[in-house]
Structures are given as C-alpha cells and as structure tokens.
C-alpha cells in the first residue's frame, strides 16, 4: 500500500521512513494518521526521513524491506542518510 502526500511518499505500511517528493524545510509539520511529525532538518528531494524514533542498531525499513541499520539514534523527522545508517547487506555478507 502506497501512501502519497503532497511532499512525501511511504512505500509500504511496514516502513519506518518516508521519501521526500520535494525539498522539505526544517520545522515543516506533516500529519500521518493522527501523528504529527516535525522535520528537525531540511530533507532534500528524494531523501528519506524517519517516521518514528529509531534507536541505534535498529533496522531501517523501506519498501517493506530492510535497507540499513541505524548507526546512531534517529528521531522522527530526522534525515536518514549515510551519516546515520550503514548497509544491512554488507553486514550480512560479512557473516
């Protein structure tokens, strides 16, 4: 199930992140169901942001699949990018 709003999209209901469809400025508030998420920083178009708090070591889910592991605590509204996640695939390859 795809949830598309004016400025973001959630690819799958299992996702804990969404993708910006345009640049989203810091302090923008978005509503998902009954929850309000305030962007803590600018989110560039095409980039991900957290829909809920994600603790260090927890999985990042997009398309209903694991795409990474949080390398630090990520709060709802934070930009998710290479500075705060690492590849889940590379961790699996090391095993």
C-alpha distances in whole Angstrom, upper triangle without the diagonal:
4,7,10,13,16,17,14,11,8,7,5,6,10,11,14,14,13,15,17,17,21,23,23,26,27,27,24,23,19,17,14,14,18,19,20,20,23,24,27,27,26,23,24,21,19,20,18,18,18,16,18,22,22,25,27,27,23,20,18,14,12,10,10,14,17,18,21,23,24,28,29,27,24,24,21,21,23,23,22,24,27,29,27,25,26,25,24,25,28,29,28,30,33,33
4,6,10,13,14,11,7,6,5,6,8,11,10,13,13,11,11,14,13,17,20,19,23,24,25,22,20,16,15,13,14,18,18,19,19,21,21,24,24,23,20,20,18,16,17,15,16,16,15,18,21,21,25,27,26,23,20,17,14,11,9,11,14,17,18,20,23,24,27,28,26,23,23,20,19,21,20,20,22,25,27,25,24,25,24,23,24,28,28,28,30,33,33
4,7,10,11,8,6,5,7,8,8,11,11,13,12,9,11,12,12,15,18,17,20,22,21,18,17,13,12,9,11,14,14,15,15,18,18,22,22,21,18,19,17,15,16,14,15,15,13,16,19,20,24,26,26,23,21,18,15,12,11,13,16,19,19,21,23,23,27,27,25,22,21,17,17,19,19,19,21,24,26,25,24,26,25,25,26,29,30,30,32,35,35
4,7,8,6,4,6,8,11,12,15,13,15,13,10,10,10,9,12,15,15,18,20,20,17,15,12,12,10,12,16,16,16,15,18,17,21,21,19,16,17,14,13,15,14,14,15,14,17,21,22,26,28,28,25,23,19,17,14,13,15,18,21,20,22,25,25,28,28,26,23,21,18,17,19,18,19,21,24,26,25,24,26,26,26,27,30,31,32,34,36,37
4,6,5,6,9,11,14,14,17,15,16,14,10,10,10,9,11,13,12,15,17,17,14,12,9,9,9,12,14,14,14,14,15,15,19,19,17,15,16,14,14,15,14,14,15,14,17,21,22,26,28,29,26,24,21,19,16,16,18,21,23,22,24,26,25,28,28,26,22,21,17,15,18,18,19,21,25,26,25,25,28,28,28,30,32,33,34,36,38,39
4,6,8,12,14,17,18,20,18,19,16,12,11,9,8,9,11,11,14,16,16,13,12,10,11,12,15,17,16,15,15,16,15,19,18,16,14,15,12,13,15,15,15,17,16,19,23,24,28,30,31,28,26,23,21,19,19,21,24,25,24,26,28,27,30,29,27,24,22,19,16,19,18,20,22,25,27,26,26,29,29,30,31,34,35,36,38,40,41
4,7,11,13,16,17,19,17,17,14,10,9,6,5,6,8,7,11,13,14,10,11,9,11,12,15,18,16,14,13,13,12,16,15,13,10,11,9,10,11,12,12,14,14,17,20,22,25,27,28,26,24,21,19,17,18,20,22,23,22,23,25,24,27,26,24,21,19,16,13,15,14,16,18,22,23,23,23,26,26,27,29,31,32,33,35,37,39
4,7,10,13,14,16,13,13,10,6,5,4,5,7,9,9,12,14,15,12,12,9,11,11,14,16,15,14,12,13,12,15,15,13,10,11,9,9,10,9,9,12,11,15,18,19,23,24,25,23,21,17,16,13,14,16,18,19,18,20,22,21,24,23,22,18,17,14,12,14,13,14,16,20,21,20,20,23,23,24,26,28,29,30,32,34,35
4,6,9,11,13,11,12,9,6,5,7,7,10,13,12,16,18,18,15,15,11,12,11,14,17,15,15,14,16,15,18,18,16,13,13,11,10,11,10,10,12,11,15,18,19,22,24,24,22,19,16,14,11,11,13,15,17,16,18,21,21,24,24,22,19,18,15,14,15,14,14,17,20,22,21,20,22,22,22,24,26,27,28,30,32,33
4,6,7,9,7,9,7,5,7,9,10,14,16,15,18,19,20,17,16,12,12,10,12,16,14,15,14,16,16,18,19,18,15,16,14,12,12,10,10,11,9,13,16,16,20,22,22,19,16,13,11,8,8,10,13,14,14,16,18,19,22,22,21,18,17,14,14,15,15,14,16,20,22,20,19,21,20,20,22,25,25,25,28,30,31
4,7,9,7,10,9,7,8,11,12,16,18,18,21,22,23,21,20,16,16,13,15,19,18,19,17,20,19,22,22,21,17,17,15,13,13,11,13,13,12,15,18,18,21,23,22,19,16,13,10,7,5,7,10,13,13,16,18,19,23,23,22,19,20,17,17,18,17,15,17,20,22,21,19,20,19,19,20,23,24,24,26,28,29
4,5,5,9,9,9,11,15,16,19,21,21,24,24,25,22,21,17,17,13,14,18,17,19,18,21,20,23,24,23,20,21,19,16,16,14,14,14,12,15,17,17,20,22,21,18,15,13,9,7,5,5,9,12,13,16,18,19,23,23,22,20,20,17,18,19,18,17,19,22,24,22,20,21,20,18,20,23,23,23,26,28,28
4,5,8,10,10,13,16,18,21,23,21,24,25,24,22,20,17,15,11,12,15,15,17,16,20,20,23,24,24,21,22,21,19,18,15,15,13,11,13,16,16,19,22,21,17,15,13,10,9,8,7,11,13,15,17,19,19,23,23,22,19,19,16,17,19,19,18,21,23,25,22,21,22,21,20,22,25,25,24,27,30,29
4,7,9,11,14,17,19,22,24,22,25,25,25,23,21,18,17,14,14,17,16,18,17,20,20,22,24,24,21,23,22,19,18,15,15,13,11,12,14,14,17,19,18,14,12,10,7,8,8,5,8,10,12,14,15,17,20,21,19,17,17,15,17,18,18,17,19,21,23,20,18,19,19,17,19,22,21,21,24,26,26
4,5,7,10,14,16,19,20,19,22,22,22,20,19,16,16,13,14,17,15,17,15,18,17,19,20,20,17,19,18,16,14,11,11,9,8,10,12,12,15,17,16,13,10,8,5,5,7,5,8,9,10,12,13,14,18,18,17,14,15,13,14,15,15,13,15,18,20,17,15,17,16,15,17,20,20,20,23,25,25
4,7,11,14,17,19,19,18,20,19,19,18,17,15,14,12,14,16,13,14,12,15,15,16,17,18,16,18,18,16,14,10,9,6,5,6,9,8,12,14,14,11,9,7,6,7,10,9,10,10,11,11,12,12,15,15,13,11,11,9,11,12,12,11,14,16,17,14,13,16,16,15,18,20,20,21,24,25,25
4,7,10,13,15,16,14,17,17,17,16,15,13,14,12,15,17,14,14,12,14,12,14,15,15,12,14,14,12,10,6,5,4,5,8,10,10,13,15,15,13,11,7,7,6,9,10,11,11,10,11,12,12,15,15,14,11,11,9,9,10,9,8,11,14,16,13,12,15,15,15,18,20,20,21,24,26,26
4,7,9,12,13,12,15,15,16,14,14,11,12,11,14,16,14,14,11,13,12,14,14,14,11,12,11,10,8,5,6,7,7,10,13,13,17,18,19,16,14,11,9,8,10,11,13,13,13,14,16,15,18,18,17,13,13,11,10,11,10,9,12,16,17,15,15,17,18,18,20,23,23,24,26,28,29
4,6,9,10,10,14,15,17,14,15,13,14,13,17,19,17,16,14,15,13,15,14,13,9,9,8,6,5,4,7,9,10,14,16,16,19,20,21,19,16,13,12,9,11,13,14,15,13,15,17,17,19,20,19,15,15,13,11,12,10,10,11,15,17,16,15,18,18,19,20,23,24,25,27,29,30
4,5,7,7,10,13,14,12,13,11,14,14,17,20,17,16,13,14,11,14,12,10,7,7,5,5,6,6,8,11,12,15,18,18,22,23,24,22,20,16,15,13,14,17,18,19,17,18,20,19,21,21,20,17,16,14,11,12,10,11,13,16,18,17,17,20,21,22,24,25,27,28,30,32,33
4,7,8,12,15,17,14,15,13,15,15,19,21,20,18,16,16,14,17,16,13,10,9,5,6,8,10,11,14,15,19,21,22,25,26,27,25,23,19,18,15,16,19,20,21,19,21,23,23,25,25,24,21,20,18,15,16,14,15,16,19,21,21,21,23,23,25,26,28,29,31,32,34,36
4,6,9,13,15,12,14,13,16,17,21,23,21,19,16,16,13,16,14,11,8,7,4,7,9,11,12,16,17,20,22,23,26,27,29,27,25,21,21,18,19,22,23,24,22,23,25,24,26,25,25,21,20,18,15,16,14,15,16,19,21,21,22,24,25,27,28,30,31,33,34,36,38
4,6,10,12,11,13,13,17,18,22,23,21,18,16,14,11,13,11,7,6,5,5,8,9,11,12,15,16,20,21,22,25,26,28,26,25,21,21,19,21,24,24,24,22,23,24,23,24,24,23,19,19,17,13,14,12,14,15,18,19,19,21,23,24,27,28,29,31,33,34,36,38
4,7,9,7,9,10,14,15,19,20,18,15,12,10,8,10,9,6,5,6,7,10,10,11,10,13,14,17,19,20,23,24,26,25,24,20,21,19,21,23,24,24,22,22,24,22,23,22,21,17,16,14,10,11,10,13,15,18,19,19,20,23,25,27,29,30,31,33,35,36,38
4,6,6,9,11,15,17,21,21,18,15,13,10,7,9,7,5,6,8,10,13,13,13,12,15,16,18,19,21,24,25,27,26,25,22,23,22,24,26,27,27,25,24,25,23,24,22,21,18,16,15,11,12,11,15,16,19,19,19,22,25,27,29,31,32,33,35,37,38,40
4,6,9,11,15,17,21,21,17,14,11,8,5,6,4,5,7,10,13,16,14,14,12,14,15,16,17,19,21,23,26,24,24,22,23,22,25,26,27,26,24,24,24,21,22,20,19,15,14,13,9,10,10,14,16,19,18,18,20,24,26,28,31,32,32,35,36,37,39
4,6,10,13,16,19,18,15,11,9,5,5,6,7,8,10,14,16,18,16,16,13,14,14,16,17,19,22,23,26,25,25,23,24,23,26,27,28,28,26,25,25,23,24,21,19,16,13,12,9,11,12,16,18,22,21,20,22,26,28,30,33,34,34,36,38,39,41
4,7,10,13,16,16,14,10,8,6,5,8,9,9,10,13,14,16,15,15,12,14,13,15,17,20,23,25,27,25,25,22,23,22,24,25,27,27,25,25,26,23,25,23,21,17,15,12,9,12,13,16,19,22,22,21,23,27,28,30,32,34,34,36,38,39,41
4,7,10,13,12,10,6,5,4,6,10,11,12,12,15,16,18,17,15,12,13,12,14,16,19,22,24,27,24,24,22,22,21,23,24,26,26,25,25,25,23,25,23,20,17,14,11,9,12,14,17,20,24,23,22,24,27,29,30,32,34,34,36,38,39,41
4,7,10,10,8,6,5,7,8,12,13,13,13,15,15,16,16,14,11,12,10,12,15,18,21,24,26,23,23,20,19,18,20,21,23,24,23,24,24,23,25,23,21,17,14,11,9,13,14,16,20,23,24,22,23,26,28,28,31,33,33,34,37,38,39
4,6,7,6,5,6,9,11,15,17,17,16,19,18,19,18,16,14,13,10,12,16,18,22,25,27,24,23,20,20,19,20,21,23,24,24,25,25,24,27,25,22,19,16,12,11,15,17,19,22,26,26,24,25,28,29,29,32,34,34,35,38,39,40
4,6,5,6,8,11,13,16,18,18,17,19,19,19,18,15,13,12,9,11,14,17,21,24,25,22,21,18,17,16,17,17,20,21,22,23,23,22,25,24,21,18,16,12,12,15,17,18,21,25,26,23,23,26,27,27,29,32,32,32,35,37,37
4,6,8,11,14,16,20,22,22,21,23,22,22,21,19,17,15,11,13,16,19,22,26,27,23,22,20,19,18,19,19,22,23,24,25,26,25,28,27,24,21,18,15,15,19,20,21,25,28,29,26,26,29,30,29,32,34,34,34,37,39,39
4,7,10,13,16,19,22,23,22,25,24,24,23,21,18,16,13,13,16,19,22,26,27,24,24,22,21,21,22,21,24,25,26,27,27,26,29,27,23,21,18,14,15,19,21,22,26,30,30,27,27,31,31,31,34,36,35,36,39,41,41
4,6,10,13,15,18,20,19,22,22,22,21,18,15,13,9,10,13,16,19,22,24,21,21,19,19,19,21,20,23,23,24,24,24,22,25,23,20,17,14,11,12,15,18,19,23,26,26,24,24,27,29,28,31,34,33,34,37,38,38
4,7,10,13,15,17,16,20,20,21,19,17,14,12,10,10,13,16,19,23,25,22,22,20,20,20,22,22,24,24,24,25,24,22,25,23,19,16,13,10,10,13,16,18,22,25,25,23,24,27,29,29,32,34,33,35,38,39,39
4,6,9,12,13,13,16,17,18,16,14,10,9,7,8,11,14,17,20,22,20,20,17,18,18,20,20,22,22,22,22,21,19,21,19,16,13,10,6,6,10,12,14,18,22,21,19,20,24,26,26,29,31,30,32,35,36,37
4,6,9,11,11,15,17,18,16,14,11,10,10,11,12,15,18,20,23,21,21,19,20,20,22,23,25,24,23,23,22,20,22,19,16,13,10,8,5,9,11,14,18,21,20,19,20,24,26,27,30,32,31,33,36,37,38
4,6,7,8,11,13,15,13,11,8,9,10,11,12,15,17,19,22,20,20,18,19,18,21,22,24,23,21,21,21,18,20,17,15,12,10,8,4,6,8,12,14,18,17,16,18,22,24,25,28,29,29,31,34,35,36
4,7,9,13,15,17,14,13,10,10,12,12,12,14,16,18,21,20,20,18,20,20,23,24,25,24,22,21,20,17,18,15,13,10,8,8,5,5,8,11,14,17,15,14,17,21,23,25,28,29,29,31,33,34,35
4,6,10,13,15,12,12,10,11,14,15,15,16,18,19,22,21,21,19,20,20,23,25,25,24,22,20,20,18,18,16,15,12,11,11,8,6,7,11,12,15,14,14,17,20,23,25,27,28,28,31,33,33,35
4,6,10,12,10,11,10,13,15,17,17,18,21,21,24,23,22,19,21,20,23,25,25,24,22,21,22,19,20,19,18,15,14,13,9,9,8,11,12,15,15,15,18,21,23,25,27,28,29,31,33,34,36
4,7,8,6,7,7,10,13,15,16,17,20,20,22,21,20,17,18,16,19,21,22,21,18,18,19,17,19,18,17,14,14,12,9,8,6,9,10,13,14,14,16,19,20,22,25,26,27,29,30,31,34
4,6,6,8,10,13,16,18,20,20,22,23,24,23,22,18,19,17,19,22,22,22,19,19,21,19,20,20,20,17,17,16,13,12,9,11,10,13,15,16,17,19,20,23,24,25,27,29,30,32,34
4,6,9,11,14,16,19,21,21,24,25,26,24,22,19,19,16,18,21,21,21,19,20,22,21,23,23,22,19,19,17,14,14,11,12,12,15,17,18,18,21,21,23,24,26,28,29,30,32,34
4,7,10,13,15,19,20,20,23,23,24,22,20,16,16,13,14,18,18,18,15,17,19,19,21,22,22,18,19,17,15,14,11,11,11,14,16,17,16,18,18,20,21,23,25,26,27,29,31
4,7,10,13,16,17,17,19,20,20,19,17,13,14,12,14,17,17,16,13,14,16,16,17,18,18,15,15,14,12,11,7,7,7,11,13,13,13,15,16,18,19,21,22,24,25,27,29
4,7,9,12,14,13,16,17,18,16,14,10,11,9,12,14,14,14,11,12,14,13,15,16,15,12,12,11,9,9,6,5,7,11,12,11,11,14,15,16,18,20,21,22,24,26,28
4,7,9,11,11,14,15,17,15,14,10,11,11,14,15,16,15,13,13,14,12,15,14,13,9,9,7,6,5,4,5,8,12,13,11,12,15,16,18,20,22,22,24,26,27,29
4,5,7,8,11,13,14,12,12,9,10,10,14,14,15,14,13,13,13,11,14,13,11,7,7,5,5,6,7,7,10,14,14,11,12,15,16,17,20,22,21,23,26,27,28
4,7,9,12,15,16,14,13,10,10,11,14,14,15,15,15,15,15,14,17,16,13,10,8,5,6,8,10,10,14,17,18,15,15,18,19,19,22,24,24,25,28,29,30
4,6,10,13,15,12,12,11,11,13,16,15,16,16,16,15,15,13,16,14,11,8,6,4,8,9,12,12,15,18,18,15,15,18,20,19,23,24,23,25,28,29,29
4,7,10,12,10,11,11,13,15,18,17,18,16,16,15,13,11,13,11,8,6,4,5,9,9,12,11,15,17,16,13,14,17,19,19,22,24,22,24,27,27,28
4,7,8,6,8,8,10,13,17,16,15,13,14,12,10,7,10,9,6,5,6,8,11,10,12,10,13,15,14,11,11,14,15,15,19,20,18,20,23,24,24
4,6,6,9,10,13,16,20,18,17,15,15,12,9,7,8,7,4,6,8,11,14,12,14,12,15,16,14,11,11,13,16,15,19,20,18,20,23,22,23
4,6,9,10,14,17,21,19,18,15,15,11,8,5,5,4,5,7,10,13,16,13,14,12,14,14,12,9,9,11,13,13,17,17,15,18,20,20,20
4,7,9,13,16,19,18,16,12,13,9,6,5,6,7,8,10,13,16,18,16,17,14,15,14,14,10,9,10,12,10,14,14,12,14,17,16,17
4,7,10,13,16,15,13,10,11,9,6,6,8,9,9,10,12,14,16,15,16,13,15,15,15,11,10,11,12,10,14,15,13,15,18,18,18
4,6,10,13,11,9,6,8,6,5,6,10,11,11,11,14,14,16,15,15,12,13,14,15,12,9,10,10,8,12,13,12,13,16,17,17
4,7,10,10,8,6,6,5,6,7,10,12,12,10,12,12,14,13,12,9,11,12,13,10,8,9,10,9,12,14,13,15,18,19,19
4,7,6,5,5,6,7,9,10,14,15,15,13,15,14,15,15,14,11,13,15,17,14,11,13,12,10,13,16,15,16,19,20,21
4,5,5,6,6,9,12,13,17,18,17,15,16,15,15,15,14,11,13,15,17,15,13,14,13,12,14,17,17,17,20,22,23
4,5,8,9,12,15,17,20,22,21,19,20,18,18,19,17,15,16,18,21,19,16,17,15,14,15,19,19,19,21,24,24
4,7,9,12,14,16,20,21,21,19,20,18,19,19,19,16,18,20,22,20,17,17,16,14,15,19,19,18,21,23,23
4,6,9,12,14,18,20,20,18,20,19,20,20,19,15,17,18,20,18,15,15,12,10,11,15,15,14,17,19,19
4,6,8,11,14,16,17,16,18,18,19,18,17,14,14,15,17,15,12,11,9,7,9,12,12,11,14,16,17
4,7,10,13,15,16,15,17,17,18,17,15,11,11,12,14,13,9,9,7,6,8,10,11,12,14,16,17
4,7,9,12,13,13,16,16,17,15,14,10,10,10,12,10,6,5,5,4,8,9,9,11,13,14,16
4,6,9,11,11,14,16,17,15,14,11,11,10,11,8,5,5,6,6,10,10,9,11,14,14,15
4,5,7,7,11,13,14,12,12,9,10,10,9,6,4,7,9,9,13,14,12,15,17,17,18
4,7,9,12,15,16,13,13,11,10,9,8,5,5,7,10,11,14,14,12,16,18,17,18
4,6,10,13,14,11,12,11,11,11,9,6,8,10,13,14,18,17,16,19,21,21,22
4,7,10,12,10,12,11,13,13,11,8,10,13,16,16,20,20,19,21,24,23,24
4,7,8,6,8,8,10,12,11,8,9,13,16,16,20,21,20,22,25,25,26
4,6,6,9,10,13,15,14,11,13,16,19,20,23,24,23,25,28,28,29
4,6,9,10,14,17,16,13,15,18,20,21,24,25,25,27,29,30,31
4,7,9,12,16,15,13,15,19,21,22,25,26,26,28,30,31,32
4,6,9,13,12,10,12,16,18,20,23,23,23,26,28,29,30
4,6,10,9,9,10,14,16,18,21,22,22,24,26,27,29
4,7,8,6,7,10,12,14,17,18,18,21,22,23,25
4,6,6,6,9,11,14,16,16,17,20,21,22,24
4,6,5,7,9,12,14,14,15,18,19,19,22
4,6,8,11,14,17,16,16,20,21,21,23
4,7,11,13,16,15,15,18,20,20,22
4,7,9,12,12,12,15,17,17,19
4,6,9,8,8,12,13,13,15
4,5,5,7,9,10,11,13
4,6,5,6,9,10,11
4,5,5,6,9,10
4,5,5,6,9
4,6,5,7
4,5,5
4,5
4
